[in-house]
Structures are given as C-alpha cells and as structure tokens.
Amino acid sequence: MKNMLKTFLELDNINEKTPNEINLILGTIYEYSRELNAIKDLERGIEISSTIILDNFTDDDKMTFYYNLSNAWSYKKMMIQNLNSPEFWEFENEELIQEILNCRKALLYSIDTENIYRKCEILTNLGNDLSHLGRFSEAIDSWQRALDIKEDFSMATGNLGFGLFHYAQVLYDDSHKAYFLKESYNYLKKAIMLNDIYPEAKMSFSQIVSWIEEKVDNTFLNSENIFDNYSLGESLEEKNYRKWCINNSLFLNPLNDIINDDIVAQDILCLPTIIVKKADLEIYNYHSFFNQIKQEFCSARYLFYDSITNQEPHFSDRENAIIDILDYSTYSYNLEKSKIAFRTFYSILDKIAYLINTYLKLGFESREVNYRKIWYVKGKPNPIIMESQNWALRGLFWLYKDFFEKEDLHSFLEPEAKELSTIRNFIEHKSFKIVEFENSRTPKDNFTYVIDRNDFIDKTFKLMKTIRAAIIYTSLFINIEEGKKEYNSNELGSMQLFTLDDQFKK
C-alpha cells in the first residue's frame, strides 16, 4: 500500500492519463492516505488534484473527480480533529468548506448520470454535511432525494433517521417532537435490517432506537399516522395552492419536512417562549418582528405561485406600449410578481440578521446590520456567535456562506449562489431582462443581465426553499438559547399571547 501510494504521488505526467485513470489514481491516493493516517500524503494528493485539466472529462468523470475530492477534504478534516480534539466544535472550518463545495460540484455534474449509486452517495454525503452544520431542514431534502432514486439506499436511510432524531431535540412543540422521533425510529429500524450498514453505524442506530422506545409510547411508535381531516379551503384555487405548498415542503411548519398530509397546511411556526427583562426591551418586539418576517415570506410565496400558475394576460398590462426589440424578452405583470417575490425572499436574510443582532446583543448599530456583516468582528469570527455552540445558529452561519464569498477563499460555498447575488443586484439597481429561449448571460458591457424565464423560475424556487429553512433555523436557534437561561420560576411573570384571527387580516 505504501509503495503504491508513493508511486502515484511521484507521477509527473498525470494529465497524460485518461480521465478514468486520473480518477482511479487520485481516489487511491486519498483512500490509502486515510488508511495509513498519512495527512501529508493526503495534502499532496489534494494539491495534485488542483493541477488536473478537466477539459476532456465527461460530466460523469467530473462527478467522480469532485466526489473523490470531497471525500479527501473530509478525511483531512477527521485527521485534524483527531489530532486537536477541540473542546467545542468549530463554527468555521476550511476543510468542511472544501468538502461541501466539492460535493455540490459533484452533484451538479450528476444530473444525467446513469450511475445512480454514486449519485445517492453524493446526496447522502451532502445531507450528512448539512445536518452537521445545523442546516437540518435542508439535509432532510438531500437524504430524501437519494431515497427517491433508490429507496433501500442504506446510508441515506440510516442518516435520515439519525438526522431526524437530532432535529427533534431542538423543537419546542412536544407533539412535533413526537412525530419526528416516530419517523426517526422507523427509518433507523429499517436501516438496521439492511445488510450493507457498517457495524459501527448499526450500533449507533440501535442505541437511538432503544432510547426512543424508552421515552416514547410504544403504541404511538408502531401505529400509522392518522390525522383528522383538515380543510385546505373552500375554493379550488386555494386548495391547489395549499397542495402545491404541501408537496414542495413550503409551509412554515417543521412537520412539513416529514409529512405531506393536509394537516401540515398551516404556517404554524412561531418563536418559542422568550424570557426578557422589561427594562431591556419592549416585551413584544421579537414576536412582532418575527410576524413581519413570516408575513413577507408567505406573501412572496403566494406571489411566486400565482406568477407561475396564472398565465392569463392581466388587465394592468393592456395599453402598456412595450417595444419589441426582437430578442425574445418578455414583460408582464406575472413576471413582475416573480421578481418581487425574489427580492422579498432575498431581503429576509437581512431581517434575520437584524433579529440575531438584537437578540444576542452583538452590538452592531441598526444601520450597520446585514446578513453579511454580523458573523465577523474585525475580520475574525464573532466570539459571541462562535462560543454559543448553538446548532441552529450554526446553520444560519453556514447558510450565510452560501450567499457571500470570503475574501481569502474567492469562492462561494454554493456554486450557484454568486448568480443569485448578481440577479438580486441587477433586479434592484440595474437593467434586468427575462427572455424566452435563450441562455442566461451578462453582456460584456455589464449593462443588462439576461436570464431565461425557466431558469429564473427555478432559481427563485430554490431561493424560496432556502429562506424557508432560514426562518425555521431562526425560531429554533432562539429556542436553544432560551433553554440555556437560568431563572427562578417563582420570580417570573408571564404574558399569554394569542394568534390573530384570520378575519382581521384585511
């Protein structure tokens, strides 16, 4: 093993090999380095990968290349952690950044692959990473996508059960927590029965199954979910809208991450009980601001739905003289609804930052606060945030990395995020044009951003899903923080809050 590793590391003509040979050589370097715990050799292998010219690689070859490279960074991360054994897990980690970035690149090239096993591996690894980072809602989607491809894919099954167990621990609603534990239990029991689960994983899964059996009623665990009929509305239009939200997991309701029954058609997520000193803050400020965030999301969600389902010309467009410049550009009230939705979704990030700054007392002036700025102080990670060891807050921190680049890395964690940022900038401040039948592009003069209509719809949908997850993390990060507070219940007053009746929403 050592001799082969040395031979591969000393190759000076690797780009003369075929793509398949290159992937085999690099994969062997990474795996042998891991088995030998040879971090220097692993680093050399990663360095070699940066010299590879991918021009002759097919999409399938590129998928394998980035998948192997993601694993390499994962191995390096584990080696460093074994050496250092830090007291707290790190919010920021260069190896983890590269692991996720390369995993996502692999996923981009897996769209048309016939190697479904490899695609399932990539989706499972991405789900594991997202869950580890505190982006547990998005992790479920990744694992589920793997199971949609191959329903008995063992590690997606087991890790989904594992992830749901930990998701349950940060929920403040006991009934929601029970259903998450039930789903976790069912997936873990299924995973344990599969033959290709590693013994160590099987042992870990079995321990969680035993814990759930001890804590949760056995009859409930082993029964089917039967929910009372829940009305989706009176009109066909409302029913179709709510069904669309359910099927795409778009309700602000954690249960919609695991259940597609009509019962989840409620934007029930709120902030948990919050303990405040009356002298410090108006007692309703947090709940009031969260109301605003929710309403903006729900309104933008419907605007977007209406823009893609209602294709009839609107009367407000009549007699609006639009010059046809023969470039297939389109202008309409429906498209403006999509653009408004995009801008609204994106703006919620800054509002979440405003809430975090106030709640954690980070000390930024109101005019300074945005989602890019709050995570760092003088170029270094904000100690208040990093020392919190708050899983959901960590999720918000890593979600930030999807949208904004760090100067010394020169890359976004999400390969498509730079385009989302550019789109927002052009919609808000510059010339932005939606076209039919043309590839998205920015002209050389940087005057107009041009995007294909279907491409813009896809990107707005993806943004909407991400912002929904961010709102869930915001509520649950506060729940985790509230659980840390020490107080004497005999000295506390309480204020009961009720939901606003729908008839007053005019």
N, C-alpha and C positions, 0 to 999 in steps of 0.2 A: 504493500500500500504506500509506504513512504517513498519507495523508488519511483513508482508511477506518478505520484504527486510531484516529485522533484522533476521528472521528465517533462510533465505538462507545464510546470511553472517556468521551465527554461526554454520553451518553444519561442523562436524569434520570427516565425513565419505563419502565425496562426490565421491571419487573414487570407492566406492562400488555401486554407481548408474549405470544405463545403460548409454551408450553414448547419447542416445536421452534425457534422464532425465538430464544429466550433461549440455548439450547444452541449455535445457529449463531453468534450474536454473541460469546459467551464463547469458543467454540472458535477463532474468527477472531482475537480479541484475543491469545489465548495463542500461536497459531501465528505471527502476524505479529510479535509481540514477540520470539519466538525467532529468527525470520529476521533481524530488524533488530538483534538483540542489545540490546534495549531493556529493561533489567531494571526500571526504574521503571514503565514501562507495564505490564509483566508483573505487578508487585506491585499496581498499581492494578486490573488485571483480577481478581486473586485477591481483593482487597478487595471488589470489586463482587459477586463470587460469594457472599460471606457475607451479602449483603442479599437474595438471591433467596428468595422464598417458594415452597416446593415443594408446597404443598397440592394444586394442580391437575395436578401431574406424575404421569404413569403410572409404573409400575415401569421400563418401557423408557426413559422420559425421565430418570428418576433415575439409571439405569445410565449413560446418556450424560453426564449432568451430572457425576457423580463421576469417570467415566473421564477426561473433559477436565480436570477439576480436578487429578487425579493427575498428568496429563501436565504441567500448568502448574508444579506443585511440582518435578517432575523437571527442567524447563527452568531453573527458578531455581537449583536445585542445581548444574547444569552451568555456568551463568553464574558463580556464585560460585567454583566450583572453578577455572575458567579464570582468574579474577582473582587468586586467592590462591595456587594451586599449592602446597599444603602438602607438607612433606617426607614426612609419614606420613598414611595415610588415617585419617579420624576414626572413632572408635567411635560417637560420638553426633552426630547431625545433625538439626536441626529440619526442614529441607526433606525429608529422607528419611522422617522420621516421618510427615509430612503426605502425602507421595507414597504410602506404603504404606497408610495409614489410608483414604485416599480410593479407592485401588484396591480394597481389601477391601469398602468400602461399595458400589462399583460391582458387585462380584461378588455381593453379597447380593441386589441387585435384578436380577441377570441370570438367575435360576433359570428363569423361564418365558419368557424372550425367544426370539423366532424369529430374531433377528439373531445367528446363530452365529459369524459373522466377528468381530463386536465382542466376544463372549464369549471367543473364542480369543485376541484381542488382550489382554484383561484378564488372563486366566490366564497368558499368556506374560510380560506385564509383571510380574505378581506373582512368577512364577518367577525372572525376572531379578533382582528386588529381593532376594528371599530368598537367592539364591545369593551375591549381592554382600555380603550381611550375614553370611555364614558359616552360613546355615541351608540347606546344600546338599542334605540328605536331603529336606527338605520341598519344596525347589524342584523336584526331580525329579517329585514328585507333581503339582505345578501344571502343569508343561510337558506331562506325560503326559495329564492331563485335557484339555488343549487338543487333543492329537493324537487322543484318543479321540473327540472331536467332529468333527475334520477332520484326517484322517491325513496330508494333504500340506500342512498349515499351515507355511509355510516358516520363519518366525522361531522357532516353537516347536521345530521340528526342529533348526535350527542351534544355538539356545541350549541345547537339551538336550545336544547333542554337546559344546558348549563347556563347559557345567557339569560334565559327567561327566569331561572331561579334567582339570579343576581338582580335582574330588573325588578323582580317582585319586592326585593328588600328595600328599595328606595321609594316605593309607592306609599302615599299617605292614606289611600282608601282601602280599608280592610277587605271589602268584597272584591275589588280589583285584584288585590294581592292574592286572594284565594284562587281566583281563576288563572292567574299567572303561574302559581305553584302547581295547579292541576295540569296545565299544559306542559310545564317543565317535567312533571312526573311522568306523563305519558310518553314524551319524547325520549327521556332518559331510560325508561323501561324498554322501549323499542330498541334503543342503541345498544343496551347491554346484551340483547339477544342476537345481535349481528356478529358474524364470525370474524370480521376484519377490524374490530376495535382493539387498540393496543391494551394490554393488561393493565398498565398504569391508569389509562383513561377509564377503563371499565371499573376499576376500583374506586376512582373518584366519583364516577356517576352513581355507583351503588351506594356510596356514603350519603349522597344527597337524597337519593330515593328513600333511604331509611329515615333521614331527618324529616322529610316531608310526611312520610307515613306516621311519624310520631307526633307531628304538630297539626296535621290537617285531618278532618273527619274522613274515615275510610270509605264510608258510603258515598260521600261527595266526590272523592277522588275517582271512584270506579263507576260513576254514573255518567250518562250522556248529558250534555248541556241542553237544558230545556228552558227557553225563555218565554215569558208572556208576550203576547202579540204587542208590537209597538208600532204605532201609526207613523207612516212616512209622509203624511199629509193628505189633503183632500184632492188636489189637482194632479193630473198626470205629470205636469211639468215639475212639480215639487217632488213627486215620487221618483221620477227619473234622475233628478239632481241628487237626491239623497242616496239613491242606489249607486250612482257614479262615485260619490264620496266614500261610501262604504267599501266598494270594490277596490278602490285605489288607496285605502287607508289614509283618508284625508281629514277625518274628524279629529278635533282636539279632544281626544279621548284615548288614553292608553290602551283600553280594551280593543280599539280598532286595529291595534298592532297584531292581535292574535285571533280576533273573532270577526267574521263578516256577516253576522246576524243583524237584523233590523234594530235590535236593542242598542247597538253602538252608535246609532244615528243621532248622537247628541254631542254638542261641544261642551262637555261637562267639566273639562279640566279647569281648575281654578288654582289660586295659591292656597297653600295649607294654612293652618292656624299660625299666626305670627305674634310673637311677644315683643312689644315695643314699650319704651318709656314715653309717656305722653309728652314730656318736655322736649324730647329729641325730634319728634316727627308727628305730623298730623296722622292720627291713627289709621285713617283710610287710604293714605297715599299709595301704598303698594298695591292694594286691591284695585283702586281706581285706575292706576296706570296699567295694570295687567288687563283690566277690562278693555282699555283702549287698544292694546296690542291684539287681543283676541278679536275685537270687532273689526279692526283693519284687516286681519288675516281672513276672517270669514267673508267679509265683503269682497275682498280681492279674489278669493277662491270662487265665489259665485260669478263675479265679472268674467273671470277666465273661462269658467264652464259655459257661460252664456255666449261668449265670443266664439267658442269652437263648436257649439251645437246649433246656434241660431244663424243660419246662413242667408236669411232673407235680407234684402236691402232695407235700411232704416230710413224713415221719412226725413230724418235730420240731414241725410246726405243728398236729398233732392235739391237740384238747382245750385249745388256747390260746384263751381267750374274748376275742374282738375285737368291740367294739361297732360295729354298723353304724349310722353317723350319716347315711346316705342322701346321701353326697356323692361316691360312686364311688371313694373312697380304697381302696387295696389294701395288704395287709400279708402278707408271706410270707418264708420262708427264701430263696427265689430273689431277691427284691428286696433283701434284706439283703446278699446276695453282691455284687450290683451296687453297693450303697452302700459296702461295704467296699473293693471294687476302686477306686471313685472316690477314696476317701480315701487309699488306698495310693498310687495314681498321683500324686496331688497332693503327698503328703508327700515323694516322691522329690526334688522340687525343692530342699527344704531340705537334704537329704542331699548333693546335688550341690554346693550352696553350701559345706557343711562340708568336702568334699573339696578344693574350689578354695581355700578359705581356708588349709588346711593345706599343700597342695602349693605354692602361690605365696607362702606366708608373709605373708599380708596383715595379720596382727597382731590380728585380732578374737578376743576371748575366746570360748571354746566356747559359753557360754550366750548370747552375743550373735548368733551366726551364724544367718542365714536367707537365703533366696533374694532377698528384697527389699533386704537391707542391705549386702551385700558390695561392691556396684558403686560406692558413693559414700562419700566421706570428707568430713564437714562440709558436705554438700550439693553437693560437686563430684565429678566422675568420679574414681574411684580411679586414681591415676597408675600404679601397678604393672600394673593391667589394661590401661589405655589405651596405655601405652608398649610393651606386649608385641607389638603388631601380629600377634596370633595370630588367624587366620581363624576357627577353630572356637570359640575363646573369645569372639570377637565374636558368633558365632552364639548362644552361651549368654546373652550380654548382651542381645541383641535379643529372645531368647525371653522373658527376664525382662520386657521391656516389653509383651509380650502379656498378662501377668497382673497387673501392678501399675501404677497410674497415677502419673504425676509431677505434683506439686502445681501447677506453673505451666502445665500443659497441660490438666488437667481432663478427660482422655480416655484410654481405653485404646487401644493400638495395634491390638489385635484387638477389633472391635466386640462380639463375643460373650464376651470374657474376663471382663468385670465380672460377668456372670451366673455363670460358673464359680466365681469367687471367692466370690460370695454363696451359691451352693449349698454350697460346702465349709463356709462359716461356719455355715450352718443345720444341715447334717448333723452337724457336730462339736458344736455348742453349743446349738442351738435346736430349735424344732418344725419338722419337715420331713415333707411328705406327698406321696406319689406317687399320682396319680389316673388313672383311665381316662376318656377322652372329655372333657377339659377343658383350656382354655388355661392355660399356666404363668402364675403371678401370685404376688405377695406382698400379702396383705391390708393394709388401711390401718393396722391396729394393729401391723403388723410382727411379729405373734406366730408365724405359720406361713408357711413358704414352700411353695407348692403348685406341682407340676410334672406335666405329662402324662408318662405312662410312656414312650411312644416318644421324646418329647423328651429325657427323662433318659438313655435308652439312647444316643441319638445324641450327646449331649454327653459322655458317658463314653467312647464310642468315639473321639471327636475328641481328648479329653484323653489317652487311651492312646497314640494316634499321635504326639502332641506329645512326650510323655515318652520314648517310644522314641527319637525323634530327639535329645532332650536327652542321653540316655545315650550315643548314638553320638558326639555332639559332645564329650562329656566325655573319652571314650577318646582321640579324635583330637586334642583340644587338648593333652593331655599328650604325645602322640606328637610334635607340633610343637615343644613346649617341650624335650623330650628331644633333639631334633635340633639344638638351639642350643648344647647343653652342650659345652664343650671339656674334653678329658681325654686322658690318656696311657694307651692300652690296656694297656701293659706293667705299669702300676701298679694295674690293676683286678682284683679278684677277681670271681667270678661264682657265682651260685646258680641251679641249674636247677630250675624249678617244673613240676609235672605237674598235669594235670586230675584231679579226684576221680572215681573210678569210680562209675557210676550205682548199683551195688549197695549203696553205703554211704549213699545218700540215703534214709534211712528216717524 
